[in-house]
Amino acid sequence: MKLIIQIPCFNEADTLHRVISDLPETIVGIDEIETLVVDDGSTDGTAAVALGLGVDHVIRHNRNRGLAAAFSTGLTSCLALGADVIVNTDGDCQYPGCEIPSLVEPIIKGRADLVIGDRQPGRDPRFSRLKRFLQRVGRRVASQLAGMDLADPVSGFRAWSRDAAMRTHIVTTYSYTIESLLQAAKKGLAIQFIPVKTNAATRPSRLFRNIPHFLVRSAVTMLRVFFFLHPLHILLWISGLLCLIGAIPIFRFLTLFLLGSGEGHLQSLVLGAALVIVGVLILVTGLVADLVAHNRRLIEKLLDQMQATNERMIAGQSIESAEMRVTATKNRTR
């Protein structure tokens, strides 16, 4: 079984040596461990430092494209390199390498498809009370959207099985953490959280400028992903609410009209009809969006099947080649 540890980096030349030196050399159940650094347009020579440290694979973006893009590049590359298990860690040395064996153990034993390191930020004394409170609120919102309890939904310390990685398709540009987690929950993958320790911060986060910025970007990402996965669910509620509100003035006008005093109350009919029409249009939009979402899922299934077919073909060719070598060896021996 092959494990590849991917490290998305942006100007991490000062801390990368600590990250690499802390990675485990052997893990029970893993036959081969490789490292892959994705340099997301760094200007401090991160890629050169990674090569000097003996990293197995280094991929560089010519310009900074963001964490989500760096993560996606790493995930695709790890799959192409034949990884059976993929671990994602940060280049700022936030996550201790000694926690990686615990992270991959549930995947090795077949108990989970996606394992996430729970930093337990809600109880971390290094966080302010405000950050702990906001983390608990964000966790509850994300758990509601996913339909399951998510201990630490924004933790980037994660391990994927090959099948789970192949079924992960990131479309947002801000961060992969919430989107990939909601996708995994929607697709019925086995998700497990395990408590992990974290190192002291070496620098301020580059993902957000301040707490309000982080809240806004995270909220937009969650809404976008949930709307992308469940468009009809959201728009149906909005449509129903507008139609219900629109029915009130229409009912008022009809009641007055039947009582013989409907004159002068046409504005109620117009307002109610306008609200109902808007509600119906939103419902139609939801149906179209739902069809688009179903189409995306069909495309993803088709891509998964194509990847699985290609892997079986490659495996078959490898077996056939090995059998030919054995036959040739036997013939030479005779």
FENJORA-V413606 format. One record per residue. N is the residue number from 1. RES is the residue in one letter. SS is DSSP state (hx for helix, st for strand, lp for the rest). PHI is phi in degrees with one decimal (none if undefined). BURIAL is b if it has 16 or more other C-alpha atoms within 10 Angstrom, else e. Layout:
# FENJORA-V413606
n:res:ss:phi:burial
N:RES:SS:PHI:BURIAL
N:RES:SS:PHI:BURIAL
This chain:
# FENJORA-V413606
n:res:ss:phi:burial
1:M:lp:none:e
2:K:st:-107.3:e
3:L:st:-111.8:b
4:I:st:-119.7:b
5:I:st:-99.7:b
6:Q:st:-99.1:b
7:I:st:-131.9:b
8:P:st:-69.0:b
9:C:st:-133.8:b
10:F:lp:-141.4:b
11:N:lp:56.1:b
12:E:lp:-114.2:b
13:A:lp:-61.9:b
14:D:lp:-76.8:e
15:T:lp:-112.8:b
16:L:hx:-62.1:b
17:H:hx:-63.3:b
18:R:hx:-67.9:e
19:V:hx:-64.7:b
20:I:hx:-65.0:b
21:S:hx:-67.3:e
22:D:hx:-90.0:e
23:L:lp:-72.2:b
24:P:lp:-70.3:e
25:E:lp:-91.5:e
26:T:lp:-138.2:e
27:I:lp:-139.8:e
28:V:lp:-61.3:e
29:G:lp:92.8:e
30:I:lp:-111.4:b
31:D:lp:-88.9:e
32:E:st:-144.7:e
33:I:st:-122.0:b
34:E:st:-127.5:b
35:T:st:-120.0:b
36:L:st:-136.3:b
37:V:st:-107.7:b
38:V:st:-105.4:b
39:D:st:-86.3:b
40:D:st:-88.6:b
41:G:lp:69.3:b
42:S:lp:-65.5:b
43:T:lp:-113.8:e
44:D:lp:-109.9:e
45:G:lp:78.7:e
46:T:hx:-58.0:b
47:A:hx:-62.6:b
48:A:hx:-65.0:e
49:V:hx:-62.6:b
50:A:hx:-61.0:b
51:L:hx:-63.9:e
52:G:hx:-67.1:e
53:L:lp:-84.8:e
54:G:lp:83.6:e
55:V:lp:-62.0:e
56:D:lp:-67.9:e
57:H:st:-138.5:b
58:V:st:-130.4:b
59:I:st:-120.2:b
60:R:st:-125.2:b
61:H:st:-83.8:b
62:N:lp:-68.9:e
63:R:lp:-141.0:e
64:N:lp:-68.9:b
65:R:lp:-112.0:e
66:G:lp:101.7:b
67:L:hx:-62.2:b
68:A:hx:-61.8:b
69:A:hx:-67.2:b
70:A:hx:-63.3:b
71:F:hx:-62.4:b
72:S:hx:-62.4:b
73:T:hx:-60.0:b
74:G:hx:-64.5:b
75:L:hx:-63.1:b
76:T:hx:-62.9:e
77:S:hx:-67.1:b
78:C:hx:-61.8:b
79:L:hx:-63.8:b
80:A:hx:-64.9:e
81:L:lp:-85.0:e
82:G:lp:85.9:e
83:A:lp:-69.8:b
84:D:lp:-92.0:b
85:V:st:-134.6:b
86:I:st:-124.6:b
87:V:st:-113.7:b
88:N:st:-111.0:b
89:T:st:-134.0:b
90:D:st:-94.8:b
91:G:lp:-85.2:b
92:D:lp:-97.1:b
93:C:lp:65.1:b
94:Q:lp:-72.7:b
95:Y:st:-107.5:b
96:P:lp:-67.4:b
97:G:hx:-65.1:b
98:C:hx:-67.2:e
99:E:hx:-85.1:b
100:I:hx:-63.0:b
101:P:hx:-56.7:b
102:S:hx:-68.1:e
103:L:hx:-70.0:b
104:V:hx:-91.0:b
105:E:hx:-57.1:b
106:P:hx:-60.9:b
107:I:hx:-73.9:b
108:I:hx:-59.5:b
109:K:lp:-87.1:e
110:G:lp:76.0:e
111:R:lp:-92.6:e
112:A:lp:-149.1:b
113:D:lp:-99.4:b
114:L:st:-135.3:b
115:V:st:-119.8:b
116:I:st:-121.3:b
117:G:st:-75.0:b
118:D:st:-86.9:b
119:R:lp:-78.5:b
120:Q:lp:51.2:b
121:P:hx:-65.3:b
122:G:hx:-65.6:b
123:R:hx:-120.5:e
124:D:lp:-78.4:e
125:P:lp:-66.2:e
126:R:lp:-75.4:e
127:F:lp:-92.0:e
128:S:lp:-70.4:e
129:R:hx:-61.1:e
130:L:hx:-63.0:e
131:K:hx:-66.3:e
132:R:hx:-66.7:b
133:F:hx:-64.7:e
134:L:hx:-64.6:e
135:Q:hx:-64.9:b
136:R:hx:-65.0:b
137:V:hx:-64.2:e
138:G:hx:-61.9:b
139:R:hx:-63.4:b
140:R:hx:-66.2:b
141:V:hx:-63.4:b
142:A:hx:-62.7:b
143:S:hx:-65.4:b
144:Q:hx:-64.2:e
145:L:hx:-66.2:b
146:A:hx:-83.2:b
147:G:lp:76.9:e
148:M:lp:-158.1:e
149:D:lp:-76.6:e
150:L:lp:-113.2:b
151:A:lp:-67.7:b
152:D:lp:-146.2:b
153:P:lp:-67.0:b
154:V:lp:-102.8:b
155:S:lp:-69.1:b
156:G:lp:-92.8:b
157:F:lp:-87.5:b
158:R:st:-140.7:b
159:A:st:-131.2:b
160:W:st:-120.4:b
161:S:st:-75.7:b
162:R:hx:-61.5:b
163:D:hx:-63.8:b
164:A:hx:-65.5:b
165:A:hx:-65.0:b
166:M:hx:-65.4:b
167:R:lp:-97.7:b
168:T:lp:-102.3:b
169:H:lp:-131.7:e
170:I:lp:-89.6:b
171:V:lp:-119.0:e
172:T:lp:-76.8:e
173:T:lp:-109.4:e
174:Y:lp:-87.2:b
175:S:lp:-148.7:b
176:Y:lp:-88.4:b
177:T:hx:-61.6:b
178:I:hx:-70.1:b
179:E:hx:-62.1:b
180:S:hx:-64.1:b
181:L:hx:-70.6:b
182:L:hx:-65.4:b
183:Q:hx:-62.1:b
184:A:hx:-62.4:b
185:A:hx:-66.5:b
186:K:hx:-64.6:e
187:K:lp:-86.7:e
188:G:lp:75.9:e
189:L:lp:-75.0:b
190:A:lp:-78.1:e
191:I:st:-112.0:b
192:Q:st:-135.4:b
193:F:st:-108.3:b
194:I:st:-128.2:b
195:P:st:-68.0:e
196:V:lp:-134.6:b
197:K:lp:-88.4:e
198:T:st:-129.7:b
199:N:lp:-82.0:e
200:A:lp:-64.4:e
201:A:lp:-63.0:e
202:T:lp:-96.4:e
203:R:lp:-165.2:e
204:P:lp:-65.7:e
205:S:lp:-64.8:e
206:R:lp:-94.0:e
207:L:lp:-78.0:e
208:F:lp:-147.5:e
209:R:lp:-82.4:e
210:N:lp:-158.0:e
211:I:hx:-63.5:e
212:P:hx:-58.3:e
213:H:hx:-62.5:e
214:F:hx:-64.3:e
215:L:hx:-63.0:e
216:V:hx:-64.0:e
217:R:hx:-64.6:b
218:S:hx:-66.5:b
219:A:hx:-63.9:e
220:V:hx:-63.0:e
221:T:hx:-63.4:b
222:M:hx:-63.2:b
223:L:hx:-64.7:b
224:R:hx:-63.6:e
225:V:hx:-66.6:b
226:F:hx:-64.5:b
227:F:hx:-65.1:b
228:F:hx:-66.6:e
229:L:hx:-87.5:b
230:H:lp:-132.5:b
231:P:hx:-64.4:b
232:L:hx:-67.1:b
233:H:hx:-60.0:e
234:I:hx:-74.3:e
235:L:hx:-68.8:b
236:L:hx:-64.8:b
237:W:hx:-66.2:e
238:I:hx:-64.2:b
239:S:hx:-61.9:b
240:G:hx:-62.3:b
241:L:hx:-64.9:e
242:L:hx:-65.0:b
243:C:hx:-64.2:b
244:L:hx:-65.7:e
245:I:hx:-64.0:e
246:G:hx:-65.7:b
247:A:hx:-70.0:b
248:I:hx:-64.0:e
249:P:hx:-65.4:b
250:I:hx:-64.9:b
251:F:hx:-63.4:e
252:R:hx:-62.1:e
253:F:hx:-64.3:b
254:L:hx:-63.4:b
255:T:hx:-63.8:e
256:L:hx:-65.1:e
257:F:hx:-65.7:e
258:L:hx:-67.3:e
259:L:lp:-85.5:e
260:G:lp:85.6:e
261:S:lp:-126.7:e
262:G:lp:-79.6:b
263:E:lp:-65.0:e
264:G:lp:86.5:e
265:H:lp:-119.6:b
266:L:hx:-63.9:e
267:Q:hx:-61.6:e
268:S:hx:-65.3:b
269:L:hx:-65.1:b
270:V:hx:-64.8:e
271:L:hx:-61.5:b
272:G:hx:-63.4:b
273:A:hx:-63.5:b
274:A:hx:-63.1:e
275:L:hx:-65.0:b
276:V:hx:-65.4:b
277:I:hx:-63.1:b
278:V:hx:-62.1:b
279:G:hx:-62.2:b
280:V:hx:-65.9:b
281:L:hx:-63.3:e
282:I:hx:-65.0:b
283:L:hx:-62.2:b
284:V:hx:-62.6:b
285:T:hx:-60.5:b
286:G:hx:-63.1:b
287:L:hx:-64.1:b
288:V:hx:-65.1:e
289:A:hx:-62.5:b
290:D:hx:-65.7:b
291:L:hx:-64.1:e
292:V:hx:-64.4:e
293:A:hx:-63.3:b
294:H:hx:-63.9:e
295:N:hx:-64.1:e
296:R:hx:-62.5:e
297:R:hx:-63.3:e
298:L:hx:-64.2:e
299:I:hx:-64.1:e
300:E:hx:-63.2:b
301:K:hx:-63.3:e
302:L:hx:-63.8:e
303:L:hx:-63.1:e
304:D:hx:-61.3:b
305:Q:hx:-65.2:e
306:M:hx:-65.3:e
307:Q:hx:-64.6:e
308:A:hx:-63.9:e
309:T:hx:-63.7:e
310:N:hx:-61.8:e
311:E:hx:-65.9:e
312:R:hx:-65.7:e
313:M:hx:-65.9:e
314:I:hx:-63.8:e
315:A:hx:-63.7:e
316:G:hx:-63.8:e
317:Q:hx:-65.6:e
318:S:hx:-65.4:e
319:I:hx:-65.2:e
320:E:hx:-61.8:e
321:S:hx:-63.9:e
322:A:hx:-65.2:e
323:E:hx:-64.5:e
324:M:hx:-65.2:e
325:R:hx:-65.5:e
326:V:hx:-64.3:e
327:T:hx:-62.8:e
328:A:hx:-61.9:e
329:T:hx:-64.8:e
330:K:hx:-63.3:e
331:N:hx:-64.1:e
332:R:hx:-66.4:e
333:T:hx:-66.3:e
334:R:lp:-67.0:e
